[in-house]
Amino acid sequence: MKNNLFDKIITVIRNLFKSEEDFIPLHEPRFWGNEKKYINNVIDSTFVSSVGEYVDKFESKMCEITGAKYAIATVNGTSAIHISLLAAGVKEGDEVLTQGLTFVATANAIKYCNADPVFIDVDERTLGLSPFALKKYLQQNIELRNNVPYNKISGKKVAAILPMHTFGHPCKIDEIVEIAQEYNISVVEDAAESLGSYYKGKHTGTFSEIAAFSFNGNKITTAGGGGCIITNDAKLAKWAKHITTTAKVPHAFEYNHDEIGYNYRMPNLNAALVYAQLEQLPKFLKSKRKLANEYIEKLSTEVTVFQEPEFSQSNYWLNTITFNDKQEKDEFLSFSNEQKVMTRPIWNLMWRMPMFADCLKDNQKVAVKLEERIVNIPSSVIE
Ligand SMILES: *Cc1c(COP(=O)(O)O)cnc(C)c1O
């Protein structure tokens, strides 16, 4: 019987991608717009590196898309999270609450600040940080001393909460921000996967003080490699631009730097590529929504297909199906990949990996349940 189910899923995928036998990747980029033209412009201008008109254009476009006042281009999404955390006030020895179910970059960025992640469970309906689990953890473990939140278990200050919008589906970010405010904790959104996703009509990343996006090759739009910080706070924006560009004090020719900065600049070449990609975002979003709806329509009777949560408009970056148990999921992963249809399990939960094994966490019940059952299926933009 199982093979019938697996065959049916593979047939639906192959029909949608109009491919009878070729390899179908999980998510490949589409360069259908002005990519070559803009990259040629950059080469002709000789400004291939970290100064150039496309960096500025990209930043303006990101403000236009997200509605944020300021956008700062970075070399990748991980560096954007790192700087966002620093901007939110995370310091050495602090703790940052995040989800156990995420990509490793989320937790790595916390460690780059010499802070420790604490892993909180996710919400089954959104796959992102659970406000319920967050509140429970805070109620049980956090005490306010002079209005500064400390974790009673570790004695450390909790400096930020870092929720992630998994596979582009907005988490319950308004509830998370409200809970964080009760405890006087900053929120930083890891919006790496959620460009083009809205919650209650507002773009993801605009609920927190500051947020990070990724433009890696597998994301909905790509710079080859690239990232972006957004914020409405002029001071944070100014500092983020400064610190990501080697903390150079502007001067016509002198090299003066006023603190230890980072070379987290996005090259103009990459900015040209992603600017051309952003021009196509509305088209990509339409195609991805259509694909997701086809999956939902054709597969929902056989298997659970993840649908955008309440109050959300998701970019449907990666489509997700949920099997009944771990064995069925494992069998499908083997079966589909053997058939040259690329599918992937969810990430290794953060605390399963050696560098995060000793970190504090809650019961992680939903994360473990999802880890056992979830599979991502091909989700590239279709013409
Ligand atoms: C892709 C991704 C990142 C990192 O982005 P890079 O551009 O690859 O550094 C961070 N967090 C999440 C959740 C991601 O999916």
PDBQT file of the ligand as one rigid body, heavy atoms in Angstrom, charges set to zero:
ROOT
HETATM    1  C1  LIG A 401      19.707  30.381   4.814  1.00  0.00    +0.000 C 
HETATM    2  C2  LIG A 401      19.502  30.631   6.249  1.00  0.00    +0.000 A 
HETATM    3  C3  LIG A 401      20.407  31.384   7.011  1.00  0.00    +0.000 A 
HETATM    4  C4  LIG A 401      21.756  31.793   6.560  1.00  0.00    +0.000 C 
HETATM    5  O1  LIG A 401      21.876  32.445   5.431  1.00  0.00    +0.000 OA
HETATM    6  P1  LIG A 401      23.254  32.424   4.590  1.00  0.00    +0.000 P 
HETATM    7  O2  LIG A 401      22.990  33.479   3.596  1.00  0.00    +0.000 OA
HETATM    8  O3  LIG A 401      23.398  31.067   4.014  1.00  0.00    +0.000 OA
HETATM    9  O4  LIG A 401      24.362  32.772   5.527  1.00  0.00    +0.000 OA
HETATM   10  C5  LIG A 401      20.091  31.673   8.327  1.00  0.00    +0.000 A 
HETATM   11  N1  LIG A 401      18.982  31.228   8.898  1.00  0.00    +0.000 NA
HETATM   12  C6  LIG A 401      18.106  30.463   8.220  1.00  0.00    +0.000 A 
HETATM   13  C7  LIG A 401      16.891  29.991   8.918  1.00  0.00    +0.000 C 
HETATM   14  C8  LIG A 401      18.347  30.127   6.889  1.00  0.00    +0.000 A 
HETATM   15  O5  LIG A 401      17.476  29.351   6.241  1.00  0.00    +0.000 OA
ENDROOT
TORSDOF 0
